[in-house]
Amino acid sequence: MGVKSDIEIAQEATLLPITEIAQQLGIPQDELEPYGRFKAKIGEGCLDSVKDRPDGRLILVTAINPTPAGEGKTTISIGLADAFHQLGKKVCLALREPSLGPCFGVKGGAAGGGYAQIVPMEELNLHFTGDFHAITSANNLLAAAIDNHLHFGNPLRIDPTRIVWKRCMDMNDRALRNITVGLGGHGNGPVREDHFVITAASEIMAIFCLADNREDLRRRLSRIVVAYNYDGEPVTAGQLNCVGAMMALLKDALQPNLMQTIEHTPALVHGGPFANIAHGCNSVRATHAALKMADYVITEAGFGADLGAEKFMDIKCRMSGLKPSAAVLVATVQALKYNGGVPKTDLKKPDLEALKKGIVNLEKHIENLQQYDVPIVVAINSFITDTPEEEKFIEDFCREHGCEFAKATVWGEGGKGGLELARKVLETMDTKPSGYHPLYDLEQPLTAKIETIATRIYGADGVEYTASAAKSLKKLEELGFGSLPVCIAKTQYSLSDDQHKLGRPRNFHITVRDAYVSAGAGFVVVLTGEIIQMPGLPRVPAAESIDVDVSGQITGLF
């Protein structure tokens, strides 16, 4: 019999009623709003009742730059939490929700893998509790309000050529990147160019994940800059008088979702911004709630440490007051060999020389995390094709760089395969106190913040700005947005802005081609290289393998 797929493993798991999972965190049954038997939203009363409790310890899971070989960051996060659970620790996961775009595209879902999964995985990966739908609807309500305002006389004097708010949908669809709306005559509104982004890249998603509570959500929604008027002044969502309706759409979505792992470890799964475009972390509300209800909280930030971890440290933690106690940096032998020049088809073959070349990617990410003064443990996500010599080389490398490490086999063994890693993380937190601090000062000019990240995190020699980018950054500072943190949109596949430069690129510059403010989220988005906000499907999308059998069971989802 062959190796079971992720969905087969998940569908064979024995699940507990969500009320029993809630009991582990002390959540009373009357504060649960069930969505079926195995997932529920946590009521506002419960969140209020725990807010004065002391916080548990927060552990960030991040990784080297992703490759086609996969690093297993979510799988390690879940397996590590299951290992804490096996050790008798009161632990809770705080993870992001999956986007349908990658599920039907190439990356697959975001429920983990093997025996380290959130279940039911197909429910999580597909419609879940409707949070993405609510965010999409709120985003597009605001877009409709803008065009409606133009249609009925435009009293705010919005310049139709300077509307910056984009529509969104939760699916990869390259045909919607640049479109024309309003065709068909006067009754259909003014004709203008418009754009779509994927929901995970929208500002509503970022706001949703950074808002502390309903009042904060309202303030942030009101601040959204949707356009500029003929005098060059910002026009906000608050001026369009639709924030109340957006709040109504987001009211239930704002409550964190409770699920379980295969081993019945509690997991709060809430929000899902991409890290190559947005800030790549689950909601602040869910993270804070988990810290109040558990002694240890394991969270992750999207893609490599140059994106997700940087934004976790410099945006999420700075805004929310969160302080990570440790960071787990996930690496695999195969991915490091890929960074050393080995093609995807040959990664299972032993190649110590390629590993030696590719290990520089791990080296740079260790250095990056050390800049935040947070203790690091490298998690070597082990595969059966890894040789003892290859694993020893990584272990020796970590020792030489003053970095703790542990091997993990959670895909095949669940929490049992993460016990060594869990013990190492616990020991590290007990012996190496975290001195977390952000990388840059908010009072620096926007260009100084960009250059700090580019040189210290990416390893660039400097930054080049297109004429339009330089103009945009100058205008944003004139409008009073210069003291915001920056959220750099960059390819996830390289430390540089060129996805083909693997390993640890040297002698390169980052090219900034545009910048705009996400005033509601509270950061300035900086676009580099060829990064796009609406992905496309690959030549052979994962959707071609997904189906439903005669009994109604979903197949082919991974």
Solvent accessible surface area in square Angstrom, and as a share of the most:
residue,aa,sasa,rsa
1,M,218,0.98
2,G,62,0.60
3,V,130,0.75
4,K,62,0.26
5,S,49,0.32
6,D,28,0.14
7,I,9,0.04
8,E,80,0.36
9,I,6,0.03
10,A,4,0.03
11,Q,52,0.23
12,E,109,0.49
13,A,22,0.17
14,T,107,0.62
15,L,34,0.17
16,L,52,0.26
17,P,46,0.29
18,I,4,0.02
19,T,39,0.23
20,E,75,0.34
21,I,0,0.00
22,A,0,0.00
23,Q,128,0.57
24,Q,61,0.27
25,L,1,0.01
26,G,50,0.48
27,I,5,0.02
28,P,66,0.41
29,Q,134,0.60
30,D,129,0.67
31,E,41,0.18
32,L,14,0.07
33,E,77,0.34
34,P,84,0.53
35,Y,76,0.29
36,G,57,0.55
37,R,159,0.58
38,F,41,0.17
39,K,20,0.08
40,A,0,0.00
41,K,1,0.00
42,I,0,0.00
43,G,4,0.04
44,E,47,0.21
45,G,36,0.35
46,C,4,0.02
47,L,19,0.09
48,D,73,0.38
49,S,82,0.53
50,V,5,0.03
51,K,123,0.52
52,D,134,0.70
53,R,100,0.37
54,P,120,0.75
55,D,77,0.40
56,G,19,0.19
57,R,86,0.32
58,L,2,0.01
59,I,0,0.00
60,L,0,0.00
61,V,0,0.00
62,T,0,0.00
63,A,2,0.02
64,I,1,0.00
65,N,1,0.01
66,P,23,0.14
67,T,14,0.08
68,P,67,0.42
69,A,25,0.20
70,G,31,0.30
71,E,12,0.06
72,G,27,0.26
73,K,26,0.11
74,T,25,0.14
75,T,13,0.07
76,I,0,0.00
77,S,0,0.00
78,I,0,0.00
79,G,0,0.00
80,L,0,0.00
81,A,0,0.00
82,D,0,0.00
83,A,0,0.00
84,F,0,0.00
85,H,58,0.26
86,Q,92,0.41
87,L,53,0.26
88,G,68,0.65
89,K,72,0.31
90,K,86,0.37
91,V,4,0.02
92,C,0,0.00
93,L,0,0.00
94,A,0,0.00
95,L,4,0.02
96,R,49,0.18
97,E,8,0.04
98,P,13,0.08
99,S,7,0.04
100,L,31,0.16
101,G,0,0.00
102,P,25,0.16
103,C,1,0.00
104,F,43,0.18
105,G,0,0.00
106,V,109,0.63
107,K,125,0.53
108,G,3,0.03
109,G,18,0.18
110,A,31,0.24
111,A,2,0.01
112,G,20,0.19
113,G,4,0.04
114,G,0,0.00
115,Y,86,0.33
116,A,0,0.00
117,Q,0,0.00
118,I,0,0.00
119,V,1,0.00
120,P,16,0.10
121,M,1,0.01
122,E,30,0.14
123,E,65,0.29
124,L,2,0.01
125,N,1,0.00
126,L,37,0.18
127,H,149,0.66
128,F,21,0.09
129,T,15,0.09
130,G,26,0.25
131,D,2,0.01
132,F,20,0.08
133,H,134,0.60
134,A,12,0.09
135,I,0,0.00
136,T,22,0.13
137,S,31,0.20
138,A,0,0.00
139,N,2,0.01
140,N,46,0.23
141,L,59,0.30
142,L,0,0.00
143,A,2,0.02
144,A,49,0.38
145,A,21,0.16
146,I,1,0.00
147,D,25,0.13
148,N,81,0.41
149,H,31,0.14
150,L,19,0.10
151,H,58,0.26
152,F,144,0.60
153,G,63,0.61
154,N,26,0.13
155,P,102,0.64
156,L,47,0.24
157,R,109,0.40
158,I,0,0.00
159,D,22,0.11
160,P,45,0.29
161,T,122,0.71
162,R,91,0.33
163,I,25,0.13
164,V,61,0.35
165,W,16,0.06
166,K,56,0.24
167,R,43,0.16
168,C,1,0.00
169,M,59,0.26
170,D,21,0.11
171,M,51,0.23
172,N,14,0.07
173,D,47,0.24
174,R,131,0.48
175,A,77,0.60
176,L,43,0.21
177,R,66,0.24
178,N,104,0.53
179,I,39,0.20
180,T,73,0.42
181,V,30,0.17
182,G,16,0.15
183,L,119,0.59
184,G,70,0.67
185,G,46,0.44
186,H,154,0.69
187,G,66,0.64
188,N,92,0.47
189,G,12,0.11
190,P,50,0.32
191,V,91,0.52
192,R,21,0.08
193,E,111,0.50
194,D,2,0.01
195,H,49,0.22
196,F,33,0.14
197,V,9,0.05
198,I,0,0.00
199,T,0,0.00
200,A,0,0.00
201,A,10,0.08
202,S,3,0.02
203,E,23,0.10
204,I,0,0.00
205,M,0,0.00
206,A,2,0.02
207,I,0,0.00
208,F,0,0.00
209,C,0,0.00
210,L,3,0.02
211,A,0,0.00
212,D,72,0.37
213,N,56,0.29
214,R,85,0.31
215,E,107,0.48
216,D,13,0.07
217,L,1,0.00
218,R,118,0.43
219,R,131,0.48
220,R,23,0.08
221,L,0,0.00
222,S,37,0.24
223,R,102,0.37
224,I,0,0.00
225,V,6,0.04
226,V,0,0.00
227,A,0,0.00
228,Y,17,0.06
229,N,17,0.09
230,Y,124,0.47
231,D,93,0.48
232,G,12,0.12
233,E,91,0.41
234,P,41,0.25
235,V,3,0.01
236,T,33,0.19
237,A,0,0.00
238,G,30,0.29
239,Q,85,0.38
240,L,21,0.10
241,N,139,0.71
242,C,13,0.08
243,V,12,0.07
244,G,42,0.40
245,A,51,0.40
246,M,0,0.00
247,M,18,0.08
248,A,72,0.56
249,L,73,0.36
250,L,0,0.00
251,K,96,0.40
252,D,69,0.36
253,A,4,0.03
254,L,0,0.00
255,Q,6,0.02
256,P,0,0.00
257,N,0,0.00
258,L,0,0.00
259,M,0,0.00
260,Q,0,0.00
261,T,0,0.00
262,I,28,0.14
263,E,51,0.23
264,H,45,0.20
265,T,0,0.00
266,P,2,0.01
267,A,0,0.00
268,L,0,0.00
269,V,1,0.00
270,H,0,0.00
271,G,1,0.01
272,G,3,0.03
273,P,0,0.00
274,F,29,0.12
275,A,0,0.00
276,N,17,0.09
277,I,4,0.02
278,A,5,0.04
279,H,0,0.00
280,G,0,0.00
281,C,1,0.00
282,N,0,0.00
283,S,0,0.00
284,V,1,0.01
285,R,18,0.06
286,A,0,0.00
287,T,0,0.00
288,H,52,0.23
289,A,6,0.05
290,A,0,0.00
291,L,5,0.02
292,K,41,0.17
293,M,4,0.02
294,A,6,0.05
295,D,79,0.41
296,Y,32,0.12
297,V,0,0.00
298,I,0,0.00
299,T,0,0.00
300,E,7,0.03
301,A,0,0.00
302,G,1,0.01
303,F,33,0.14
304,G,0,0.00
305,A,3,0.02
306,D,0,0.00
307,L,0,0.00
308,G,0,0.00
309,A,1,0.00
310,E,1,0.01
311,K,1,0.00
312,F,0,0.00
313,M,0,0.00
314,D,0,0.00
315,I,0,0.00
316,K,0,0.00
317,C,2,0.01
318,R,55,0.20
319,M,61,0.27
320,S,20,0.13
321,G,53,0.51
322,L,4,0.02
323,K,150,0.64
324,P,1,0.01
325,S,23,0.15
326,A,0,0.00
327,A,0,0.00
328,V,0,0.00
329,L,0,0.00
330,V,0,0.00
331,A,0,0.00
332,T,0,0.00
333,V,0,0.00
334,Q,12,0.05
335,A,0,0.00
336,L,0,0.00
337,K,2,0.01
338,Y,46,0.18
339,N,12,0.06
340,G,15,0.15
341,G,60,0.58
342,V,15,0.08
343,P,75,0.47
344,K,124,0.52
345,T,124,0.72
346,D,46,0.24
347,L,5,0.02
348,K,129,0.55
349,K,121,0.51
350,P,93,0.58
351,D,50,0.26
352,L,64,0.32
353,E,108,0.49
354,A,7,0.06
355,L,0,0.00
356,K,85,0.36
357,K,136,0.58
358,G,0,0.00
359,I,6,0.03
360,V,46,0.26
361,N,1,0.01
362,L,0,0.00
363,E,32,0.15
364,K,11,0.05
365,H,0,0.00
366,I,0,0.00
367,E,56,0.25
368,N,2,0.01
369,L,1,0.01
370,Q,75,0.33
371,Q,42,0.19
372,Y,3,0.01
373,D,78,0.40
374,V,4,0.02
375,P,15,0.09
376,I,12,0.06
377,V,0,0.00
378,V,0,0.00
379,A,0,0.00
380,I,0,0.00
381,N,9,0.04
382,S,21,0.14
383,F,76,0.32
384,I,181,0.92
385,T,44,0.26
386,D,18,0.09
387,T,26,0.15
388,P,104,0.65
389,E,107,0.48
390,E,2,0.01
391,E,20,0.09
392,K,120,0.51
393,F,49,0.20
394,I,0,0.00
395,E,40,0.18
396,D,43,0.22
397,F,20,0.08
398,C,0,0.00
399,R,141,0.51
400,E,136,0.61
401,H,53,0.24
402,G,61,0.58
403,C,9,0.05
404,E,47,0.21
405,F,34,0.14
406,A,0,0.00
407,K,70,0.30
408,A,1,0.00
409,T,42,0.24
410,V,0,0.00
411,W,102,0.36
412,G,44,0.43
413,E,84,0.38
414,G,1,0.01
415,G,0,0.00
416,K,133,0.56
417,G,8,0.08
418,G,0,0.00
419,L,34,0.17
420,E,98,0.44
421,L,0,0.00
422,A,0,0.00
423,R,131,0.48
424,K,50,0.21
425,V,0,0.00
426,L,23,0.11
427,E,91,0.41
428,T,2,0.01
429,M,10,0.05
430,D,98,0.51
431,T,92,0.53
432,K,78,0.33
433,P,120,0.75
434,S,45,0.29
435,G,43,0.41
436,Y,34,0.13
437,H,70,0.31
438,P,41,0.26
439,L,13,0.06
440,Y,13,0.05
441,D,83,0.43
442,L,49,0.24
443,E,134,0.60
444,Q,57,0.25
445,P,75,0.47
446,L,1,0.00
447,T,52,0.30
448,A,27,0.21
449,K,0,0.00
450,I,0,0.00
451,E,64,0.28
452,T,22,0.13
453,I,0,0.00
454,A,0,0.00
455,T,53,0.31
456,R,107,0.39
457,I,1,0.01
458,Y,2,0.01
459,G,27,0.26
460,A,8,0.06
461,D,86,0.45
462,G,12,0.12
463,V,22,0.12
464,E,94,0.42
465,Y,61,0.23
466,T,51,0.29
467,A,92,0.72
468,S,65,0.42
469,A,0,0.00
470,A,48,0.37
471,K,155,0.66
472,S,29,0.19
473,L,5,0.02
474,K,135,0.57
475,K,68,0.29
476,L,7,0.04
477,E,69,0.31
478,E,112,0.50
479,L,50,0.25
480,G,57,0.55
481,F,33,0.14
482,G,16,0.16
483,S,52,0.34
484,L,39,0.19
485,P,6,0.04
486,V,0,0.00
487,C,0,0.00
488,I,1,0.00
489,A,0,0.00
490,K,0,0.00
491,T,19,0.11
492,Q,21,0.09
493,Y,83,0.32
494,S,2,0.01
495,L,0,0.00
496,S,1,0.01
497,D,26,0.14
498,D,51,0.27
499,Q,85,0.38
500,H,144,0.64
501,K,85,0.36
502,L,62,0.31
503,G,5,0.05
504,R,45,0.17
505,P,14,0.09
506,R,157,0.57
507,N,133,0.68
508,F,10,0.04
509,H,84,0.37
510,I,1,0.00
511,T,50,0.29
512,V,0,0.00
513,R,85,0.31
514,D,50,0.26
515,A,5,0.04
516,Y,64,0.24
517,V,10,0.06
518,S,4,0.03
519,A,9,0.07
520,G,0,0.00
521,A,0,0.00
522,G,7,0.07
523,F,3,0.01
524,V,0,0.00
525,V,6,0.03
526,V,0,0.00
527,L,12,0.06
528,T,1,0.00
529,G,18,0.17
530,E,159,0.71
531,I,19,0.10
532,I,77,0.39
533,Q,28,0.12
534,M,2,0.01
535,P,34,0.21
536,G,19,0.18
537,L,60,0.30
538,P,46,0.29
539,R,230,0.84
540,V,107,0.61
541,P,19,0.12
542,A,13,0.10
543,A,40,0.31
544,E,122,0.55
545,S,78,0.50
546,I,34,0.17
547,D,94,0.49
548,V,84,0.48
549,D,58,0.30
550,V,163,0.94
551,S,94,0.61
552,G,49,0.47
553,Q,87,0.39
554,I,34,0.17
555,T,54,0.31
556,G,31,0.30
557,L,2,0.01
558,F,97,0.41
